[in-house]
Amino acid sequence: MAKLKWGMIGGGEGSQIGPAHRLGALADGRFEFAAGALDHRPDVGREYAQRLGIAEDRAYGDWTEMLAGEKGRADKVDLVTVATPNSTHFEITKAFLEAGFNVLCEKPMTMTVDEGEEIVRVAEKTGKICAVNYCYSAYPMVRQARAMVRAGEIGKVRLVVTNFSHGHHGDATDADNPRVRWRYDPAMAGVSGQFADCGIHALHMAGFIADDEVKTLSADFASTIASRELEDDAMVNFRMEGGAVGRLWTSSVAIGRQHGFDIQVFGETGGLRWASEQPNQLIYTPVGGRTQIIEKGEGGLHEDAQRLSRVAIAHPEGFPLAVANIYCDLADAIRGEVRDGLPSAADGVRSMAAVHMAVSSAKAGGTWVDARPPMFR
């Protein structure tokens, strides 16, 4: 089977997320890295793309040049990844969808709810795939947890507790570091800092494993470093459409925590726990029974967990391979085999609505608000 052609916008040399996308897209031989506009500096981006093996005529200076160049080719790319600054996601994603390209967009998909709803409508109108890189949902044992919930193995979900908390922005003397400062600057990050950056991963994961959607929420935001306009710590309580209660903490000032993304799902007949720092293991406790460790790669796993495990039991599969699983699902979807675990534009706009409503709730002293985008109410 011929490889699909893949192009990338952003994610240039020195980027935090760029290498994960390149490793992920190419890991399974499903895609060929065919085109790129990798840097906001045209000459730098062209040179780096060619060093990565992209042909000179497909090493573009910016995304508009890439759109014009690829649109007219018989061998145009099958998928475009948008890994640019947050404020550019909407314009680029919309333009490529309207031109007939499938798109994988980094989160957050857009800066506003209206923009998110527009992306959903454009994807529906064009029939093209618009996926969002909630890649933590593609770890094999996260897929195992979701399958167990769907199979009724922990009964009806009652409670979800999740957090994504680290301490890497906890040094006030480093607050002016450009790699840190932009995350708390409304001009660059939007209406929310830590919740929009990390908290929405935890919120998406809650809905993904519980197989439900967040309906209402109440939020408390704090800027613990005085120079920050946006929050660096947030607590969000939420309730899901199926009746489950949720608790979410996200922080960037929790010194001593490294990555700190974990989730617990408690049902009527059992509980599950998964942590990103021990991603090979899913902890399962049946009501009245002993706690068990379910290992990635062992026998008897649900199909989705088996399908996305590449190496033998006890060998770790890390973050780049979780990203690779997103690309595997995308390759299948492009070829017509839809994977329902693939995060979509609908997930993207739900996250953005939750961000904006959490900001409103926090400003109103934690009042409960409808977390859903208007198109899904």
Secondary structure, 3 states (H helix, E strand, C coil): CCCEEEEEEECCCCCCCHHHHHHHHHCCCCEEEEEEECCCCHHHHHHHHHHCCCCHHHECCCHHHHHHHHHCCCCCCCEEEEECCHHHHHHHHHHHHHCCCEEEECCCCCCCHHHHHHHHHHHHHHCCCEEECCHHHHCHHHHHHHHHHHCCCCCCEEEEEEEEECCCCCCHHHCCCHHHHHHHCHHHHCCCCHHHHHHHHHHHHHHHHHCCCEEEEEEEEECCCCCCCCCCEEEEEEEECCCCEEEEEEECCCCCCCCCEEEEEEECCEEEEEECCCCCEEEEEECCCCCEEEECCCCCCCHHHHHCCCCCCCCCCCHHHHHHHHHHHHHHHHCCCCCCCCCEHHHHHHHHHHHHHHHHHHHCCCCCEECCCHHHC
